């Protein structure tokens, strides 16, 4: 008979929950991870939606996963294999294209073909962004201090932040200050003139936010996406073997090997509180589990406003969580194909199995104004008529994702507002799917006849399936008032909470979203540091 007594209970079997569980078990603790779905991985899962066709339903590229987690948990030994995405191609409305390749000289020549001025600026821009990303990257592993506190712990944390700032050059300091406050449009218009180049780079600044490229703060979101590394290669994007589920699967395997118990179909109803501290959880099926500590890897609103009675938190804390911005703005359209879409900008002959375009990403981002107009629709509660799309073809990178000779296509869509006027239903999902297909059709006319099946995922579906409030892919927008010591609330950004024994280590915590694993790792280390186990 399975014991229901543990050192630590982790709510949520997404990648952060699994990482936290693995680190605690690695320290010799008895840990259980509770996942509400039939599959572990949260928003980083791979499922067979149509017979033979496998999709990374939600997240789909890998870059931000922390290298120390890969090393500490020996993830390659547990099946992690990341395949680089060698290019990003932006088809243009006039039939031409802009290509960014994994060969620097090829990319520079490609930009020169469109704008000699931009080709000259390209290297310096890349150096400035790389320096800023490398300069700010140490912040990822810092425990955010409370600047209003005089405790030794927080004063030491502030000292570390001060030392970090003191090590920055004058140029780096000014660059980071600008990036934290600028719009991605303003940033890029200082450097470049070619619209498709600006549009494609600006797109990184609006992913997962309810903002347009001309909104202040989006330059920081752009920088956030520059902090990735794969196998030590700075600023690299990749696709995991078996999709995002391959990432979660490797962490799950590592966690189990370390002794973590993982329970599926184990939905948590409530955190049990006795004498002012968390002592376990009650499940929806009536089971009760007890523990020395409870950590939530769910989003902030479920963590604090659903699992725990609000009487256990200060009023100002509850109000801050109620005001935490979690409105989703992104959708996903996953398509099973009988053949590859043939883009007129870079057409292929035959079946396209040697097409360089399809082995990388395709970005529908012809200009900053194009993306801003897509945002205009969303601002007023409408699906973007011509959305920004980021597309990859997983079956071209990992043939096991589709039947022989067939393909799968993953389309990240911005914007699909959570609070859609009139609400989401089947008809509005069809509308989103049609907006995506008609947009692709302008560049790849055969797309419609190649479709075998299509899954359309709205932010409401992300909320319902993955359990993320508001359907926000980062568990909360990466805005200036929602990062570092303000994430998720002031005074409680150090993975602890006002409820003793209750910890928080999800994407809604520092350092933010993406398949990164850092929140789970840092939360586990703080739990161990507190000596409560």
C-alpha positions in Angstrom: 0.0 0.0 0.0 1.3 3.4 -1.0 2.1 5.7 2.0 0.5 9.2 1.9 3.2 10.8 4.0 6.0 12.7 2.3 8.8 15.2 2.9 7.5 17.3 0.0 4.4 17.5 -2.1 4.7 19.2 -5.5 1.4 20.4 -7.1 1.7 20.2 -10.8 3.7 17.9 -13.0 4.8 20.4 -15.6 8.5 20.7 -16.3 9.1 23.1 -13.3 7.3 20.7 -10.9 9.3 17.8 -12.2 12.6 19.7 -11.9 11.8 20.7 -8.3 10.9 17.2 -7.4 14.1 15.8 -8.9 16.3 18.3 -7.0 14.6 17.5 -3.7 14.8 13.8 -4.3 18.4 14.2 -5.3 18.9 15.6 -1.8 17.5 12.4 -0.3 13.9 13.6 0.3 10.7 11.6 -0.2 8.8 13.5 -2.9 5.5 13.1 -4.7 4.5 15.1 -7.8 0.7 15.5 -8.4 -0.5 16.0 -12.0 -4.1 16.7 -12.7 -3.9 15.3 -16.3 -3.3 11.8 -17.7 0.2 12.9 -18.8 3.1 14.7 -17.1 4.7 17.8 -18.7 2.1 20.6 -18.3 2.3 22.8 -21.4 5.4 20.9 -22.6 3.8 17.7 -23.9 3.6 15.7 -27.1 0.4 13.9 -28.0 -1.0 12.0 -30.9 -3.9 14.1 -31.9 -4.7 12.4 -35.1 -3.7 8.7 -35.7 0.0 8.6 -36.5 0.5 12.4 -36.2 2.2 13.6 -33.0 2.1 17.3 -32.0 3.8 19.4 -29.4 0.4 20.9 -28.5 1.5 24.0 -26.7 5.2 24.9 -26.3 7.2 23.7 -29.3 10.8 25.0 -29.4 13.7 24.7 -26.9 16.2 27.3 -26.0 15.8 28.5 -22.4 16.2 25.2 -20.6 19.0 25.8 -18.1 22.3 24.0 -18.9 22.9 23.4 -15.2 19.6 21.4 -15.0 20.6 19.4 -18.0 24.0 18.6 -16.3 22.7 18.0 -12.7 19.8 15.7 -13.8 21.9 14.0 -16.5 19.0 14.6 -19.0 20.8 13.3 -22.1 21.1 9.9 -20.3 17.4 10.0 -19.9 16.7 10.7 -23.5 17.0 14.4 -24.0 18.2 15.2 -27.5 17.9 18.7 -29.0 18.0 19.1 -32.7 19.0 22.7 -33.9 16.7 24.7 -36.0 19.1 26.0 -38.7 17.1 28.9 -40.2 14.2 31.4 -40.0 12.7 32.4 -43.3 10.3 35.4 -43.6 8.3 35.2 -46.9 7.4 38.6 -48.3 4.2 39.7 -49.9 6.0 40.5 -53.2 7.2 36.9 -53.5 10.7 37.4 -52.2 12.0 36.3 -48.8 14.4 37.2 -46.0 16.4 34.3 -44.7 18.4 34.0 -41.5 20.7 31.0 -41.5 23.0 29.3 -39.0 25.9 30.5 -41.2 26.7 34.0 -40.2 28.2 35.0 -43.5 25.2 33.7 -45.5 22.8 35.7 -43.2 24.8 38.8 -43.6 24.9 38.4 -47.4 21.1 37.8 -47.4 20.5 41.0 -45.4 22.9 42.9 -47.8 20.8 41.7 -50.7 17.9 43.7 -49.2 19.7 46.6 -47.5 23.5 47.2 -47.4 22.9 49.6 -44.5 21.2 46.9 -42.4 24.0 44.4 -43.2 26.5 46.9 -41.8 24.4 47.4 -38.7 23.6 43.7 -38.2 26.9 42.6 -36.5 26.9 45.5 -34.1 23.3 45.0 -33.2 23.9 41.3 -32.5 26.9 42.2 -30.3 24.9 44.7 -28.3 22.1 42.3 -27.7 24.4 39.4 -26.9 26.3 41.6 -24.4 23.1 42.7 -22.8 21.7 39.1 -22.6 25.0 37.8 -21.2 25.2 40.7 -18.7 21.7 40.1 -17.4 21.8 36.3 -17.4 23.4 36.1 -13.9 20.1 37.6 -12.6 18.4 34.3 -13.7 20.0 32.4 -10.8 19.7 35.2 -8.2 17.0 34.9 -5.5 15.1 38.2 -5.8 15.6 40.2 -2.6 13.0 42.4 -1.1 14.4 46.0 -1.4 12.1 47.2 1.4 13.5 44.6 3.9 16.3 45.1 6.3 16.7 41.3 7.0 20.2 39.9 6.6 19.1 37.6 3.7 17.6 40.5 1.7 20.5 42.9 2.4 22.8 40.2 1.1 20.6 39.7 -1.9 20.7 43.5 -2.6 24.5 43.4 -2.2 24.6 40.7 -4.9 22.5 42.8 -7.2 24.7 45.8 -6.5 27.8 43.7 -7.3 26.2 42.5 -10.5 25.4 46.1 -11.5 28.9 47.3 -10.6 30.4 44.7 -12.9 28.5 46.1 -15.9 30.2 48.5 -18.2 28.7 51.9 -18.8 27.5 50.7 -22.2 25.9 47.6 -20.8 24.2 49.5 -18.1 22.7 52.0 -20.5 21.7 49.3 -23.0 19.9 47.3 -20.3 18.1 50.4 -19.0 16.9 51.2 -22.5 15.9 47.6 -23.2 13.9 47.5 -20.0 11.7 50.4 -21.0 11.7 50.7 -24.8 9.3 49.2 -27.3 10.8 46.6 -29.6 9.8 48.8 -32.5 11.7 51.8 -31.2 14.7 49.6 -30.5 14.8 48.1 -34.0 14.0 51.3 -35.8 17.2 52.8 -34.3 19.2 50.0 -36.1 17.5 48.9 -39.3 15.4 50.1 -42.3 14.2 46.9 -44.0 10.7 46.1 -42.9 10.8 42.3 -42.9 14.0 42.3 -40.8 12.4 44.7 -38.3 9.1 42.8 -38.2 10.7 39.4 -37.7 13.0 40.6 -34.9 10.2 42.6 -33.3 8.0 39.5 -33.1 10.2 38.1 -30.3 9.1 41.1 -28.2 5.4 40.4 -28.3 5.3 36.6 -27.8 3.1 35.8 -24.8 2.2 39.4 -24.1 -1.0 41.4 -24.6 1.0 44.2 -26.2 2.0 45.3 -29.7 5.5 45.9 -30.9 5.1 49.7 -30.4 4.2 49.1 -26.7 6.8 50.1 -24.1 8.4 47.1 -22.4 8.4 44.8 -25.3 12.1 45.3 -25.9 12.7 43.4 -22.6 10.5 40.5 -23.8 12.7 40.4 -26.9 15.8 40.3 -24.7 14.3 37.5 -22.6 14.3 35.3 -25.8 18.0 36.1 -26.4 19.0 34.3 -23.2 18.8 30.8 -24.5 21.6 28.3 -25.1 21.7 24.8 -26.4 24.8 22.6 -25.5 26.6 25.8 -24.7 25.8 27.6 -27.9 24.6 31.0 -27.0 21.3 32.2 -28.6 20.3 28.9 -30.3 16.9 27.5 -30.9 16.1 23.9 -31.3 13.5 21.2 -31.4 13.6 18.3 -29.0 13.5 14.7 -30.3 9.8 13.7 -29.7 8.9 17.3 -29.3 8.4 19.2 -26.1 7.2 16.0 -24.5 10.8 14.7 -25.1 12.0 17.5 -22.7 9.4 16.7 -20.0 9.9 13.0 -20.6 13.6 13.2 -19.9 13.0 15.2 -16.7 10.3 12.8 -15.7 12.7 9.8 -16.2 15.4 11.5 -14.2 13.0 12.4 -11.4 11.7 8.8 -11.2 15.3 7.5 -11.2 16.0 9.7 -8.2 13.0 8.2 -6.4 10.2 10.8 -7.1 6.7 9.4 -7.1 4.6 10.9 -9.9 0.8 10.5 -9.6 -1.3 11.2 -12.7 -5.0 12.1 -12.7 -4.4 13.5 -9.3 -6.1 16.8 -9.2 -5.6 18.9 -6.1 -8.7 20.4 -4.4 -7.1 22.2 -1.5 -3.9 22.7 0.5 -4.5 21.5 4.1 -3.5 24.2 6.6 -3.1 23.5 10.3 -1.8 25.9 13.0 -0.9 28.4 10.3 1.2 26.2 8.1 0.7 24.0 5.0 0.8 20.3 6.1 -0.5 18.5 3.0 -3.1 18.5 0.3 -6.6 17.1 -0.3 -7.3 15.6 -3.7 -10.5 15.9 -5.7 -11.0 12.1 -5.3 -11.1 12.5 -1.5 -7.5 11.3 -0.7 -5.4 13.3 1.7 -1.6 13.5 1.6 0.6 14.9 4.4 4.0 16.5 4.1 6.5 18.8 5.7 6.3 21.3 2.8 4.0 21.8 -0.1 5.3 23.5 -3.3 3.0 24.7 -6.1 4.2 24.6 -9.7 0.8 25.8 -10.9 0.1 29.4 -12.1 0.0 32.1 -9.4 -3.8 32.5 -9.3 -4.5 28.8 -8.9 -1.6 28.6 -6.4 -2.9 31.4 -4.1 -6.5 32.0 -5.0 -7.8 28.5 -5.6 -5.8 26.0 -3.6 -5.6 28.0 -0.4 -8.4 29.7 1.5 -7.7 33.5 1.2 -8.0 33.9 5.0 -4.5 32.5 5.3 -3.0 35.4 3.3 -2.7 39.1 4.0 -5.3 41.2 2.2 -2.8 43.2 0.2 -1.2 39.9 -1.0 -4.5 38.6 -2.2 -5.2 41.9 -4.0 -1.8 41.8 -5.7 -2.5 38.3 -7.0 -5.9 39.3 -8.2 -4.3 42.1 -10.2 -1.5 39.9 -11.6 -1.8 40.1 -15.4 -2.4 36.6 -16.9 -4.6 37.4 -20.0 -3.5 35.0 -22.8 -2.9 36.5 -26.2 -1.6 33.5 -28.0 -3.2 30.5 -29.8 -1.8 27.4 -31.5 -2.9 25.7 -34.6 -1.5 22.2 -35.2 -1.9 20.7 -38.7 -1.6 17.2 -40.0 -0.5 17.3 -43.7 -0.5 15.0 -46.6 2.3 17.1 -48.2 4.5 20.0 -47.3 3.2 23.6 -48.0 5.1 24.9 -51.0 6.1 28.5 -50.4 6.3 30.5 -53.5 9.2 32.5 -52.1 11.4 29.4 -52.0 9.6 26.7 -53.9 10.7 23.1 -54.0 10.4 20.4 -56.6 9.2 16.9 -55.9 8.0 16.3 -52.3 10.3 18.9 -50.7 12.2 16.5 -48.4 15.4 18.4 -49.0 13.9 21.8 -48.5 16.1 24.0 -46.3 13.1 26.3 -45.5 11.1 23.4 -43.9 13.9 22.3 -41.6 13.8 25.7 -39.8 11.2 28.2 -38.8 8.9 30.3 -41.1 7.8 33.6 -39.7 4.9 35.6 -41.1 6.1 39.0 -40.0 6.5 41.2 -43.0 6.7 44.4 -41.0 6.3 46.0 -37.6 3.1 47.7 -38.9 1.7 44.3 -39.9 2.1 43.0 -36.3 0.8 46.2 -34.8 -2.4 45.9 -37.0 -2.8 42.3 -35.7 -2.6 43.7 -32.2 -5.2 46.4 -33.0 -7.7 43.6 -33.6 -6.9 42.0 -30.3 -7.1 45.2 -28.4 -10.8 45.4 -29.2 -11.5 41.7 -28.4 -11.1 40.3 -31.9 -9.1 37.6 -33.5 -6.3 39.0 -35.7 -7.5 38.9 -39.3 -3.9 38.6 -40.4 -2.0 37.2 -37.4 1.7 37.0 -36.8 2.6 33.3 -37.2 5.7 31.4 -36.2 5.7 28.0 -37.9 7.9 24.9 -37.8 7.6 21.5 -39.4 8.5 18.9 -36.7 8.3 15.9 -39.1 11.1 17.4 -41.2 13.4 17.6 -38.1 12.1 14.4 -36.4 10.5 12.0 -38.9 8.9 10.0 -36.1 6.4 12.8 -35.6 4.3 11.8 -38.6 3.5 8.7 -40.7 6.0 8.0 -43.6 5.6 10.6 -46.3 3.3 12.7 -44.2 4.0 15.8 -42.1 3.0 17.9 -39.1 3.0 21.6 -38.9 3.1 23.7 -35.7 1.7 27.3 -35.9 2.2 29.7 -33.0 -0.4 32.4 -33.4 -0.5 36.0 -32.1 -3.1 37.4 -31.5 -5.9 35.3 -30.2 -7.3 37.2 -27.1 -8.5 35.3 -24.1 -11.3 37.8 -23.5 -12.6 37.5 -27.0 -15.8 39.5 -27.6 -18.7 37.1 -27.4 -16.5 34.4 -25.9 -14.8 31.3 -27.4 -16.8 28.5 -29.0 -16.4 26.1 -31.9 -17.4 28.8 -34.4 -14.7 31.2 -33.1 -12.1 28.4 -33.1 -13.0 27.8 -36.7 -12.5 31.6 -37.3 -9.1 31.4 -35.8 -8.2 28.4 -37.9 -9.4 30.1 -41.0 -7.4 33.3 -40.3 -4.3 31.1 -40.0 -4.9 29.1 -43.1 -5.9 32.1 -45.3 -2.8 33.9 -44.1 -0.5 31.0 -44.9 -2.3 30.5 -48.3 -1.0 33.9 -49.4 2.5 32.5 -49.3 1.9 28.7 -49.8 -1.1 28.3 -52.1 -1.3 24.4 -51.7 -1.8 24.5 -47.9 -5.5 24.1 -47.9 -5.6 20.9 -50.0 -2.7 19.4 -48.0 -4.6 19.5 -44.7 -5.5 16.1 -43.2 -6.6 17.3 -39.8 -6.3 20.5 -37.8 -6.3 21.2 -34.0 -7.1 24.8 -33.1 -6.1 25.9 -29.5 -7.3 29.2 -28.0 -6.2 30.7 -24.7 -9.4 29.3 -23.2 -8.3 25.8 -24.3 -4.8 26.4 -22.9 -6.6 27.2 -19.6 -8.9 24.2 -19.7 -6.3 21.6 -20.9 -3.0 22.7 -19.4 -4.6 24.4 -16.3 -3.1 27.8 -16.9 -5.3 30.7 -15.7 -6.1 33.0 -18.5 -4.2 30.8 -21.0 -1.1 32.9 -20.7 1.9 30.8 -21.9 4.2 32.5 -19.3 1.8 32.1 -16.4 1.8 35.9 -16.3 3.1 38.6 -18.7 6.8 39.5 -18.6 6.2 43.2 -17.9 8.4 45.5 -15.9 5.9 45.4 -12.9 5.9 41.6 -13.1 9.5 40.6 -13.1 12.4 40.0 -10.7 11.4 41.1 -7.1 7.9 41.9 -8.3 7.1 38.4 -9.6 4.6 37.3 -8.6 4.2 40.0 -5.9 6.4 42.4 -4.0 8.0 40.9 -0.8 7.2 37.4 -2.0 9.5 36.8 -5.0 11.9 34.5 -3.2 9.8 31.3 -3.8 8.4 31.5 -0.3 4.8 32.6 0.6 3.0 34.2 3.5 1.8 30.7 4.5 4.6 28.8 6.3 5.6 25.6 4.6 4.0 26.6 1.3 6.4 27.4 -1.6 5.9 28.6 -5.2 8.1 27.5 -8.1 6.4 27.9 -11.5 6.7 30.1 -14.6 4.8 32.8 -12.7 7.8 33.1 -10.4 11.3 34.5 -11.1 12.8 34.4 -13.7 9.7 33.8 -15.8 8.2 31.6 -18.5 9.4 29.4 -21.2 10.6 25.8 -21.0 13.4 27.0 -18.6 13.1 25.0 -15.4 14.8 27.7 -13.4 11.8 28.5 -11.1 11.5 24.9 -10.1 15.2 24.5 -9.5 15.6 27.7 -7.5 12.5 27.0 -5.4 13.8 23.5 -4.5 17.1 25.0 -3.5 15.4 27.5 -1.2 13.2 24.8 0.4 16.4 22.8 1.2 18.1 26.0 2.4 15.2 26.6 4.9 15.9 23.2 6.5 12.2 22.3 6.9 12.6 18.8 5.5 
